[in-house]
């Protein structure tokens, strides 16, 4: 009998999608979260819930094949550094050390936020990064802890997720993706508002991100579950930056609406850390053997909007 897979943050956005995929594939699961959602995937024959603190007892880790650690405080504007470090760094360190001692594999969520303003590029081997908020700092510090650890799990994989969007993110509030907010605006008013550029090198709406659909993220996670011999820290994005204007036009197209875009000032408190361009370098991911294509913004948004139209 196969050992179960642990998924932390199983009631969050990416964790939920991973848990649903693995459940549908017939894996026995242990789902971990501090806040169980009523709409969380429930398949009593192959899944059970435990609390985040219970996981640190070590018993479940010892008896599992792999821990997929997606749980984190994800508010990039959180000003309580101690709380962010406790949730994202200290907890992750304990889990990493536990996996190392138990001989249990670990796949965890890092973030493209670790790259800061992007001025040092988006190379997943680079270590001298300058994160610009406590969330990003906590992720970077854990990446460095994993790199430097003398005793590691048999597999340790960190995934630097870029701008992920897709089903089951509506509970995130203001931390939901730009695609979700654009959809809501287009449906309600027929107008999508984007942040005005405050950088002379970028026109309004030409700020760009590497937008990656959550189903593609799940596919990458599953690849590493199936290839337990691979370890390292890898970017997870499409490898292609697309503009916010492209995003908005994709939403209007998916809804069959005429595009209407308006611009508003970026709030003062975010301007200093605002990223005008992100693009994942996915060479190492490809070299590791992941060969499946990533959805374009047009295809991903179309699929997502179809889901939203049926479910919201």
C-alpha positions as CSV (number, residue, x, y, z in Angstrom):
1,X,0.0,0.0,0.0
2,X,1.3,3.4,-1.0
3,X,2.1,5.9,1.8
4,X,-0.1,9.0,1.8
5,X,0.8,12.4,0.5
6,X,0.6,15.4,2.8
7,X,-0.6,18.7,1.4
8,X,-0.3,21.8,3.6
9,X,-2.3,24.9,2.9
10,X,-4.9,22.5,1.4
11,X,-7.6,25.1,1.9
12,X,-5.7,27.8,0.1
13,X,-5.6,28.5,-3.6
14,X,-2.7,26.4,-5.0
15,X,-2.9,23.8,-2.2
16,X,-6.6,23.3,-2.9
17,X,-6.0,22.7,-6.6
18,X,-3.1,20.3,-5.9
19,X,-5.2,18.4,-3.3
20,X,-8.1,18.1,-5.8
21,X,-5.8,16.8,-8.6
22,X,-4.2,14.2,-6.3
23,X,-7.5,13.1,-4.8
24,X,-9.0,12.7,-8.3
25,X,-5.9,10.6,-9.2
26,X,-6.6,8.3,-6.3
27,X,-3.8,9.2,-3.9
28,X,-4.4,8.8,-0.2
29,X,-4.1,12.3,1.3
30,X,-3.5,14.0,4.6
31,X,-4.7,17.6,4.2
32,X,-3.4,20.3,6.5
33,X,-4.7,23.8,7.1
34,X,-5.4,26.1,10.0
35,X,-8.7,27.2,8.3
36,X,-10.8,24.4,6.9
37,X,-13.2,25.7,4.1
38,X,-16.7,24.3,3.7
39,X,-16.1,23.9,0.0
40,X,-12.8,22.0,0.4
41,X,-12.5,18.8,-1.6
42,X,-13.7,16.0,0.5
43,X,-13.3,12.4,-0.5
44,X,-13.6,10.3,2.8
45,X,-12.1,7.2,1.2
46,X,-8.7,8.8,0.5
47,X,-8.4,12.1,2.5
48,X,-8.4,13.2,6.1
49,X,-7.7,16.6,7.8
50,X,-5.2,17.4,10.5
51,X,-4.3,20.8,12.1
52,X,-1.1,22.6,11.1
53,X,0.3,22.2,14.6
54,X,-0.5,18.5,14.8
55,X,1.7,18.0,11.7
56,X,4.7,19.1,13.7
57,X,4.3,16.1,16.0
58,X,6.2,14.2,13.3
59,X,4.1,11.1,13.2
60,X,2.3,11.9,10.0
61,X,5.4,13.1,8.3
62,X,7.3,9.9,9.2
63,X,4.5,7.8,7.7
64,X,4.1,9.7,4.4
65,X,5.8,9.5,1.1
66,X,6.1,13.2,0.3
67,X,5.0,16.5,1.9
68,X,3.7,19.2,-0.5
69,X,4.1,22.3,1.6
70,X,1.9,25.1,0.2
71,X,0.8,26.6,3.5
72,X,1.9,30.2,4.2
73,X,0.9,33.7,5.1
74,X,0.7,35.2,1.7
75,X,-0.2,38.9,2.4
76,X,2.6,40.8,0.8
77,X,1.5,43.9,2.7
78,X,1.7,42.4,6.1
79,X,3.7,44.7,8.5
80,X,4.0,42.1,11.4
81,X,7.4,40.7,10.6
82,X,7.5,38.4,13.6
83,X,4.2,36.8,12.6
84,X,5.2,36.3,8.9
85,X,8.5,34.8,9.9
86,X,6.9,32.5,12.4
87,X,4.3,31.2,9.9
88,X,6.5,31.1,6.8
89,X,10.1,30.6,7.9
90,X,10.2,29.0,11.3
91,X,7.3,26.6,10.6
92,X,8.9,25.6,7.3
93,X,12.3,25.0,8.9
94,X,10.7,22.7,11.4
95,X,9.0,20.8,8.7
96,X,12.1,20.6,6.6
97,X,14.2,19.3,9.4
98,X,11.5,16.7,10.3
99,X,11.4,15.5,6.7
100,X,15.2,15.2,6.7
101,X,15.1,13.1,9.9
102,X,12.2,10.9,8.7
103,X,13.6,10.4,5.2
104,X,10.4,12.0,3.7
105,X,10.5,14.0,0.5
106,X,9.5,17.7,0.5
107,X,8.2,19.9,-2.2
108,X,7.4,23.5,-1.1
109,X,6.2,26.8,-2.4
110,X,8.7,29.6,-2.8
111,X,7.8,32.7,-4.7
112,X,8.9,35.0,-7.5
113,X,8.5,37.8,-4.9
114,X,11.9,36.8,-3.7
115,X,13.3,38.6,-6.8
116,X,12.3,42.0,-5.4
117,X,12.2,44.7,-8.1
118,X,13.6,42.3,-10.7
119,X,16.7,44.4,-11.2
120,X,18.9,41.4,-10.5
121,X,17.0,39.2,-13.0
122,X,14.9,36.1,-12.5
123,X,17.6,33.4,-12.4
124,X,16.6,30.6,-10.0
125,X,20.3,29.9,-9.2
126,X,20.9,33.4,-8.0
127,X,21.2,33.9,-4.2
128,X,22.0,37.6,-3.7
129,X,18.4,38.7,-3.9
130,X,16.8,41.8,-2.3
131,X,13.2,40.9,-1.3
132,X,11.0,44.0,-0.8
133,X,8.4,42.9,1.8
134,X,8.3,40.5,4.7
135,X,6.5,37.8,2.8
136,X,9.2,37.7,0.1
137,X,11.9,37.9,2.8
138,X,10.5,34.9,4.6
139,X,10.4,32.9,1.3
140,X,14.0,33.9,0.4
141,X,15.3,33.0,3.9
142,X,13.8,29.6,3.7
143,X,15.2,29.0,0.2
144,X,18.6,29.9,1.6
145,X,18.1,27.6,4.6
146,X,17.3,24.7,2.3
147,X,20.3,25.4,0.1
148,X,22.7,25.5,3.0
149,X,21.3,22.6,5.1
150,X,23.8,19.9,5.8
151,X,21.1,17.3,6.3
152,X,18.3,17.3,3.7
153,X,15.3,15.2,2.9
154,X,15.8,12.6,0.1
155,X,14.1,15.1,-2.2
156,X,13.8,18.8,-1.6
157,X,12.2,21.0,-4.3
158,X,11.4,24.7,-4.0
159,X,9.1,26.2,-6.6
160,X,9.3,29.9,-7.2
161,X,5.7,30.5,-8.4
162,X,5.2,33.6,-10.6
163,X,1.7,35.2,-11.0
164,X,-0.6,32.3,-10.6
165,X,-4.3,32.6,-11.4
166,X,-7.3,30.2,-11.8
167,X,-10.2,28.5,-10.0
168,X,-10.6,28.4,-6.2
169,X,-8.9,31.7,-5.5
170,X,-11.9,33.9,-4.7
171,X,-11.5,33.4,-1.0
172,X,-8.2,35.3,-1.1
173,X,-9.8,38.7,-1.1
174,X,-7.4,41.5,-2.2
175,X,-4.6,38.9,-2.7
176,X,-6.6,37.2,-5.5
177,X,-5.1,37.5,-9.0
178,X,-5.5,40.4,-11.3
179,X,-7.4,38.1,-13.7
180,X,-10.1,37.5,-11.0
181,X,-10.5,41.2,-10.4
182,X,-10.5,42.0,-14.1
183,X,-13.3,39.5,-14.6
184,X,-15.4,40.9,-11.7
185,X,-15.0,44.5,-13.1
186,X,-15.8,43.5,-16.6
187,X,-18.9,41.7,-15.5
188,X,-20.2,44.5,-13.2
189,X,-19.3,47.6,-15.1
190,X,-17.9,46.7,-18.4
191,X,-14.7,48.5,-17.6
192,X,-11.4,47.1,-16.3
193,X,-9.2,49.5,-14.3
194,X,-5.5,49.1,-14.4
195,X,-2.7,50.8,-12.5
196,X,-1.2,53.8,-14.3
197,X,2.6,53.5,-15.0
198,X,4.8,55.7,-12.8
199,X,7.9,54.6,-14.7
200,X,8.9,56.5,-17.8
201,X,10.1,53.4,-19.5
202,X,6.6,51.8,-19.5
203,X,3.4,53.1,-21.0
204,X,0.1,52.7,-19.1
205,X,-1.0,49.0,-19.2
206,X,2.4,47.9,-20.5
207,X,3.6,46.7,-17.1
208,X,4.3,43.0,-17.6
209,X,4.1,39.8,-15.5
210,X,4.6,36.1,-16.1
211,X,1.0,35.0,-15.6
212,X,0.8,31.2,-15.1
213,X,-2.5,29.2,-14.9
214,X,-2.9,27.1,-11.8
215,X,-3.5,23.9,-13.7
216,X,0.0,24.2,-15.2
217,X,1.4,24.8,-11.7
218,X,-0.3,21.6,-10.5
219,X,1.2,19.8,-13.4
220,X,4.7,20.9,-12.4
221,X,4.1,19.9,-8.8
222,X,2.9,16.4,-9.9
223,X,6.0,16.1,-12.1
224,X,8.2,16.4,-9.1
225,X,6.0,14.0,-7.1
226,X,6.6,11.5,-9.9
227,X,10.3,12.2,-10.1
228,X,11.6,11.8,-6.6
229,X,15.2,11.8,-7.7
230,X,15.1,15.5,-8.6
231,X,15.9,18.3,-6.2
232,X,16.6,22.0,-6.4
233,X,14.9,25.4,-6.6
234,X,13.0,26.0,-9.8
235,X,11.1,28.9,-11.3
236,X,7.5,28.1,-12.2
237,X,6.1,30.4,-14.9
238,X,5.4,30.4,-18.6
239,X,8.8,31.9,-19.4
240,X,7.0,34.7,-21.3
241,X,6.0,38.1,-19.8
242,X,2.6,39.5,-20.8
243,X,1.2,43.0,-20.2
244,X,-1.7,43.9,-18.0
245,X,-3.3,45.2,-21.2
246,X,-3.0,41.7,-22.7
247,X,-4.7,40.3,-19.6
248,X,-7.6,42.8,-19.8
249,X,-8.1,42.2,-23.5
250,X,-8.1,38.4,-22.9
251,X,-10.9,38.8,-20.2
252,X,-13.0,41.0,-22.5
253,X,-12.5,38.5,-25.4
254,X,-13.5,35.5,-23.2
255,X,-16.7,37.4,-22.1
256,X,-17.5,38.5,-25.6
257,X,-17.4,42.1,-24.6
258,X,-16.0,45.2,-26.2
259,X,-12.8,46.3,-24.4
260,X,-12.9,49.4,-22.2
261,X,-9.8,50.1,-20.0
262,X,-9.3,52.9,-17.6
263,X,-6.2,53.8,-15.6
264,X,-5.9,54.8,-11.9
265,X,-2.8,55.8,-9.9
266,X,-0.9,53.1,-8.2
267,X,-1.3,53.6,-4.4
268,X,1.6,55.5,-2.9
269,X,2.4,52.7,-0.4
270,X,3.0,50.2,-3.2
271,X,4.9,52.3,-5.7
272,X,8.4,51.8,-4.2
273,X,8.1,48.0,-4.4
274,X,6.0,47.7,-7.5
275,X,7.4,45.3,-10.1
276,X,7.1,46.6,-13.7
277,X,8.4,43.4,-15.3
278,X,8.6,39.7,-14.3
279,X,9.5,36.8,-16.5
280,X,10.5,33.4,-15.3
281,X,13.7,31.8,-16.6
282,X,12.5,28.2,-16.9
283,X,15.7,26.7,-18.4
284,X,16.4,24.6,-15.3
285,X,12.9,23.3,-15.1
286,X,13.1,22.3,-18.8
287,X,16.5,20.8,-18.2
288,X,15.1,18.7,-15.3
289,X,12.8,17.1,-17.9
290,X,9.5,19.1,-17.6
291,X,8.4,19.4,-21.2
292,X,4.7,20.1,-21.2
293,X,3.6,23.5,-22.6
294,X,2.2,26.3,-20.5
295,X,-1.1,28.0,-21.4
296,X,-0.9,31.4,-23.0
297,X,-2.7,34.2,-21.2
298,X,-5.4,34.0,-23.8
299,X,-6.0,30.3,-23.4
300,X,-5.7,30.3,-19.6
301,X,-8.1,33.3,-19.2
302,X,-10.6,31.7,-21.5
303,X,-10.6,28.5,-19.5
304,X,-10.8,30.4,-16.2
305,X,-13.6,32.7,-17.3
306,X,-15.6,29.6,-18.5
307,X,-15.1,28.2,-15.0
308,X,-16.2,31.5,-13.3
309,X,-19.3,31.8,-15.5
310,X,-20.4,28.4,-14.4
311,X,-19.5,28.6,-10.7
312,X,-19.9,32.2,-9.5
